[in-house]
Amino acid sequence: MTGRPRQRDIARLAGVSQTAVSLILNGKTAEHGLTKETERKVLDAMRQLGYVPNVTAQALRGGRNGLIGVHTFEPLFPNKGTYYDEFMVGIEDQAIRAGQDLVLFTSVHQREGDQSIYRGGQNRLRIADGAVILGFNQHGEELARLAAEGFPFVFIGRRESAADLMPYITPDYTPAVGSMVDQAYQLGHRHAAYLGLPDRSEPRVERRDAFRTFCARTGIAITEETVAEPQALTSDWLSAVCSSGATVLFVESSYHLEELARLSAETRTRIPSRLSVVGLDSIDAAGNATHHWTHISVQRRAIGARAVEMLLEVIDGLRGVHDHEHYPCRLEHGATLVPPPRARVARPRSAGRRRSDTD
């Protein structure tokens, strides 16, 4: 025969009806009482003819095709060593274990307006059975639209604004931050400062709230709270942190740490003997770090794998849209949290003063 083989060709070679071929290709052999012998004949005919199913058409008809979509709102290539690499490795590993193929969707290279799942008003994810969605810059209205369409998806990250729309899996920052604050207290720290980024994303808000809550619970006074981009930090700022009486600095983002190391060398503020430092996020490219930072590590590979498991449970009807999982963070004890120096540089100012990048 010439041309691409079709289902009717398989039916003719196998000696069965075209309906039987369609049911077998859609995984409905047992559901419709077809025998294993019939299934064997169809599969043998497929192999003999070199038939490859049209998975896109199968998905649009509502069938299962063994494809999992991965949609990211962030550029992944060619940026080796990005924050999302470990998530992607976990997603791929679990997809292989589950016998699923991956289809990667990206929106960041579109030229017509904002990043979007929908191109020309159409849901491009529909060729897959469902999708894992991740990325810092997400659009809540698009997630709501996906949910309204009944398209199965799992989001990686905390999104309370869409909590009633979809399952999500997120790092469980609160107990990890609490453990770090408790460790600082047990070592003797009684005055702490905080450094964060000037946005109000939910993961950052969670860490800031946890820091304040556990400081109040342990009796640690907060002498400084600064929100600033790394490039806005100055030696005067670091001197002011130390002058406030803080003996430990909690740093919300790993982006700040190496700039902090540079400023500490410039001002001869020794870390950790003068100022202990605790990072509250994962650290990439640790081999190039100037310090063995004490920090919280998000188990990104495990979260990526679990997201795939959750998605398959959603597709199989075993999980509802209100199901959310908080995945434990790991504590990396490092070498930058030590007992405080006995002598203070200055008497601490009243707790609760906040500095910003405009101070």
C-alpha positions as CSV (number, residue, x, y, z in Angstrom):
1,M,0.0,0.0,0.0
2,T,1.0,3.6,-0.5
3,G,0.5,6.6,1.8
4,R,0.0,6.7,5.5
5,P,-1.9,3.6,6.9
6,R,-5.3,4.3,8.4
7,Q,-7.5,2.5,10.9
8,R,-9.6,0.9,8.1
9,D,-6.3,-0.7,6.8
10,I,-5.6,-2.1,10.2
11,A,-9.2,-3.4,10.5
12,R,-8.9,-5.1,7.1
13,L,-5.5,-6.7,7.9
14,A,-6.6,-7.8,11.4
15,G,-10.0,-9.1,10.2
16,V,-11.9,-7.0,12.6
17,S,-14.3,-4.0,12.4
18,Q,-12.9,-0.4,12.3
19,T,-14.9,0.3,15.5
20,A,-12.9,-2.4,17.3
21,V,-9.7,-0.8,16.1
22,S,-10.8,2.6,17.3
23,L,-11.8,1.2,20.8
24,I,-8.5,-0.6,21.2
25,L,-6.5,2.5,20.2
26,N,-8.4,4.5,22.8
27,G,-7.7,2.0,25.6
28,K,-11.3,0.8,25.8
29,T,-10.7,-2.9,25.2
30,A,-12.1,-4.3,28.5
31,E,-14.8,-1.6,28.8
32,H,-16.5,-2.8,25.5
33,G,-15.8,-6.5,26.0
34,L,-13.2,-7.0,23.3
35,T,-11.0,-10.1,23.8
36,K,-7.3,-10.1,24.3
37,E,-7.0,-12.1,21.0
38,T,-8.8,-9.2,19.1
39,E,-6.4,-6.7,20.7
40,R,-3.4,-8.8,19.8
41,K,-4.5,-9.0,16.1
42,V,-5.0,-5.2,16.0
43,L,-1.6,-4.5,17.6
44,D,0.1,-7.0,15.3
45,A,-1.5,-5.3,12.3
46,M,-0.4,-1.8,13.5
47,R,3.2,-3.0,13.8
48,Q,3.1,-4.6,10.4
49,L,1.7,-1.5,8.7
50,G,3.9,0.9,10.7
51,Y,0.8,2.8,12.0
52,V,1.4,5.8,14.3
53,P,-1.7,7.2,16.0
54,N,-2.7,10.8,15.4
55,V,-2.4,11.9,19.0
56,T,-3.6,15.4,18.4
57,A,-6.9,14.3,16.9
58,Q,-7.3,11.7,19.6
59,A,-6.9,14.3,22.3
60,L,-9.4,16.7,20.6
61,R,-11.9,13.8,20.6
62,G,-11.5,13.5,24.3
63,G,-9.3,10.4,24.3
64,R,-6.2,9.7,26.3
65,N,-3.0,9.9,24.4
66,G,-0.3,9.6,27.1
67,L,1.0,13.1,26.6
68,I,1.6,15.5,29.5
69,G,2.0,19.2,28.7
70,V,4.5,21.4,30.6
71,H,3.7,25.1,30.3
72,T,6.2,27.6,31.6
73,F,5.8,31.4,31.8
74,E,9.6,31.7,32.1
75,P,12.4,31.2,29.5
76,L,14.1,27.8,30.0
77,F,16.5,27.7,27.1
78,P,19.4,28.3,26.6
79,N,19.7,29.5,30.2
80,K,21.5,26.5,31.8
81,G,21.4,26.5,35.6
82,T,18.1,28.4,36.0
83,Y,15.9,28.1,39.1
84,Y,13.5,25.9,37.1
85,D,16.0,23.2,35.9
86,E,15.4,21.0,38.9
87,F,11.6,21.2,38.6
88,M,12.0,20.1,35.0
89,V,14.2,17.2,35.9
90,G,11.7,15.9,38.4
91,I,8.9,16.3,35.9
92,E,10.8,14.3,33.3
93,D,11.8,11.6,35.7
94,Q,8.3,11.0,36.9
95,A,6.8,11.1,33.5
96,I,9.2,8.4,32.4
97,R,8.3,6.3,35.4
98,A,4.6,6.7,34.6
99,G,5.0,5.9,30.9
100,Q,4.0,9.3,29.8
101,D,5.6,11.6,27.1
102,L,6.1,15.3,27.6
103,V,5.2,18.2,25.4
104,L,6.8,21.5,26.3
105,F,4.8,24.7,25.7
106,T,6.4,28.1,26.1
107,S,4.8,31.5,25.8
108,V,7.8,33.8,26.4
109,H,8.8,34.0,22.7
110,Q,5.4,35.1,21.4
111,R,5.5,38.5,19.8
112,E,1.8,39.4,19.9
113,G,1.4,41.0,23.3
114,D,1.7,39.4,26.7
115,Q,2.7,35.8,27.5
116,S,-0.3,33.6,27.2
117,I,-1.5,30.0,27.1
118,Y,-4.0,31.0,24.5
119,R,-2.8,31.9,21.1
120,G,-5.5,33.3,18.8
121,G,-8.0,32.6,21.5
122,Q,-7.3,28.8,21.5
123,N,-6.1,26.6,24.3
124,R,-2.9,25.2,22.8
125,L,-2.5,22.7,25.7
126,R,-5.5,20.6,24.5
127,I,-3.3,18.2,22.5
128,A,-2.1,16.9,25.9
129,D,-4.2,15.0,28.5
130,G,-3.3,17.6,31.1
131,A,-0.5,20.0,32.0
132,V,1.9,21.0,34.7
133,I,2.1,24.8,34.8
134,L,4.9,26.7,36.5
135,G,6.5,30.1,36.4
136,F,6.7,33.2,38.5
137,N,4.9,35.4,36.0
138,Q,1.5,33.7,35.8
139,H,-1.9,35.0,34.7
140,G,-4.7,34.2,37.2
141,E,-7.4,35.0,34.6
142,E,-5.9,32.3,32.2
143,L,-5.8,29.8,35.0
144,A,-9.5,30.6,35.7
145,R,-10.3,30.1,32.1
146,L,-8.5,26.7,32.0
147,A,-10.4,25.6,35.1
148,A,-13.7,26.7,33.6
149,E,-13.0,24.6,30.5
150,G,-12.4,21.6,32.7
151,F,-8.9,21.2,31.4
152,P,-6.8,19.1,33.9
153,F,-3.7,20.9,35.3
154,V,-1.6,21.3,38.4
155,F,0.3,24.5,39.2
156,I,3.7,24.5,40.9
157,G,3.6,27.3,43.5
158,R,1.3,28.9,45.9
159,R,-1.6,30.7,44.3
160,E,-4.3,31.5,46.9
161,S,-6.1,33.7,44.4
162,A,-6.8,30.6,42.3
163,A,-7.0,28.2,45.3
164,D,-10.6,27.2,44.5
165,L,-9.8,26.6,40.8
166,M,-7.0,24.1,40.7
167,P,-4.8,21.7,42.6
168,Y,-1.3,23.1,43.3
169,I,1.9,22.0,45.0
170,T,4.0,24.5,46.8
171,P,7.1,24.6,49.1
172,D,6.1,24.7,52.7
173,Y,8.2,27.7,53.8
174,T,6.5,28.5,57.1
175,P,7.8,25.6,59.3
176,A,11.3,25.9,57.7
177,V,11.5,29.6,58.4
178,G,10.3,28.9,62.0
179,S,13.0,26.2,62.4
180,M,15.7,28.7,61.3
181,V,14.4,31.4,63.7
182,D,14.3,28.9,66.5
183,Q,17.9,27.8,65.8
184,A,19.0,31.4,65.9
185,Y,17.3,31.9,69.3
186,Q,18.9,28.7,70.7
187,L,22.3,30.0,69.7
188,G,21.7,33.2,71.6
189,H,20.5,35.7,69.0
190,R,18.0,38.2,70.4
191,H,18.1,40.9,67.7
192,A,17.5,40.1,64.0
193,A,17.2,42.0,60.7
194,Y,15.4,41.0,57.5
195,L,16.2,41.6,53.8
196,G,13.7,40.9,51.1
197,L,12.8,41.8,47.5
198,P,10.3,44.7,46.9
199,D,7.4,42.6,45.5
200,R,4.4,41.1,47.2
201,S,4.5,37.6,45.6
202,E,2.8,35.0,47.7
203,P,5.9,32.9,48.4
204,R,7.8,35.9,49.7
205,V,4.9,37.2,51.8
206,E,4.7,33.7,53.4
207,R,8.3,33.9,54.4
208,R,8.1,37.4,55.7
209,D,5.0,36.6,57.8
210,A,6.6,33.5,59.2
211,F,9.7,35.4,60.1
212,R,7.7,38.0,62.1
213,T,5.5,35.4,63.7
214,F,8.4,33.2,65.0
215,C,10.4,36.2,66.1
216,A,7.5,37.4,68.2
217,R,7.0,33.8,69.5
218,T,10.7,33.4,70.6
219,G,11.2,37.0,71.7
220,I,13.7,38.0,69.1
221,A,13.5,41.7,68.4
222,I,13.4,42.8,64.7
223,T,15.7,45.8,64.4
224,E,15.6,46.3,60.6
225,E,13.4,45.2,57.7
226,T,14.7,46.2,54.3
227,V,13.1,45.6,50.9
228,A,15.5,46.3,48.0
229,E,16.9,44.9,44.8
230,P,20.4,43.5,45.2
231,Q,22.0,46.3,43.2
232,A,20.4,48.9,45.5
233,L,22.2,47.6,48.6
234,T,25.1,49.8,49.9
235,S,27.9,49.6,52.5
236,D,26.0,52.3,54.4
237,W,23.0,50.0,54.6
238,L,25.0,47.1,55.9
239,S,26.7,49.3,58.5
240,A,23.2,50.5,59.6
241,V,22.1,46.9,60.0
242,C,25.0,46.2,62.3
243,S,24.5,49.4,64.2
244,S,20.9,48.5,64.8
245,G,22.2,45.7,67.1
246,A,21.2,42.9,64.8
247,T,23.4,39.9,65.1
248,V,21.7,37.7,62.5
249,L,20.3,38.7,59.1
250,F,17.6,36.7,57.4
251,V,17.7,37.0,53.6
252,E,14.6,36.2,51.7
253,S,16.2,35.7,48.2
254,S,19.4,34.0,47.1
255,Y,19.9,36.9,44.7
256,H,21.0,39.0,47.7
257,L,23.6,36.7,49.1
258,E,26.6,37.3,46.9
259,E,26.1,41.1,46.9
260,L,25.9,40.8,50.7
261,A,29.3,39.0,50.7
262,R,30.8,41.7,48.5
263,L,29.6,44.5,50.9
264,S,30.8,42.6,54.0
265,A,34.3,42.5,52.5
266,E,34.1,46.1,51.6
267,T,33.0,47.2,55.1
268,R,35.1,44.5,56.9
269,T,31.9,43.1,58.4
270,R,32.9,39.5,59.0
271,I,30.3,36.8,58.2
272,P,29.4,35.0,60.4
273,S,31.6,36.1,63.4
274,R,30.1,39.7,63.4
275,L,26.9,39.0,61.5
276,S,25.2,35.6,61.0
277,V,23.3,35.2,57.8
278,V,20.4,32.8,57.0
279,G,19.1,32.4,53.4
280,L,15.4,31.6,53.0
281,D,15.5,30.0,49.6
282,S,17.5,27.5,47.5
283,I,20.9,28.5,46.3
284,D,22.0,27.7,42.7
285,A,25.6,27.3,41.6
286,A,26.7,26.7,45.1
287,G,30.2,25.8,44.0
288,N,30.8,29.5,43.1
289,A,29.5,30.8,46.4
290,T,31.8,32.8,48.6
291,H,30.3,31.3,51.8
292,H,28.8,28.0,52.8
293,W,25.5,29.7,53.4
294,T,23.1,28.4,56.0
295,H,19.8,28.3,54.1
296,I,16.5,26.7,53.3
297,S,16.4,24.4,50.3
298,V,13.3,23.9,48.2
299,Q,13.2,20.3,47.0
300,R,12.4,21.3,43.5
301,R,13.1,17.9,41.8
302,A,10.8,16.1,44.2
303,I,8.1,18.8,43.8
304,G,8.3,18.4,40.0
305,A,7.9,14.7,40.3
306,R,5.0,15.0,42.7
307,A,3.3,17.5,40.4
308,V,3.2,14.8,37.6
309,E,1.7,12.3,40.1
310,M,-1.0,14.8,41.1
311,L,-1.8,15.6,37.5
312,L,-2.4,11.9,36.7
313,E,-4.6,11.6,39.8
314,V,-6.6,14.6,38.5
315,I,-7.0,13.1,35.1
316,D,-8.1,9.8,36.6
317,G,-10.7,11.6,38.8
318,L,-8.9,10.7,42.0
319,R,-8.2,14.3,43.1
320,G,-10.4,17.4,43.3
321,V,-9.6,21.0,42.4
322,H,-9.4,22.0,46.1
323,D,-6.5,19.6,46.8
324,H,-3.3,21.5,47.6
325,E,0.0,20.0,48.9
326,H,2.7,21.8,50.8
327,Y,6.0,20.0,50.3
328,P,8.6,20.2,53.2
329,C,11.7,22.3,52.6
330,R,15.1,21.0,53.7
331,L,17.3,22.9,56.1
332,E,20.9,23.3,54.9
333,H,22.9,24.1,58.1
334,G,25.9,25.6,56.3
335,A,28.4,27.7,58.2
336,T,26.9,31.2,58.4
337,L,24.7,30.8,61.5
338,V,26.8,30.8,64.7
339,P,26.4,32.2,68.2
340,P,26.4,36.0,68.3
341,P,29.4,38.1,69.4
342,R,29.3,39.1,73.0
343,A,29.9,42.8,72.3
344,R,27.3,44.8,70.5
345,V,28.4,47.5,68.1
346,A,25.6,49.8,69.4
347,R,22.5,49.7,71.4
348,P,19.6,48.4,69.3
349,R,17.1,50.8,68.1
350,S,13.4,50.2,68.8
351,A,12.1,47.1,67.1
352,G,10.0,47.2,64.0
353,R,11.7,50.1,62.1
354,R,11.7,49.3,58.4
355,R,14.1,50.5,55.7
356,S,13.4,50.4,52.0
357,D,15.6,50.9,49.0
358,T,14.5,54.6,49.0
359,D,15.9,55.3,52.5
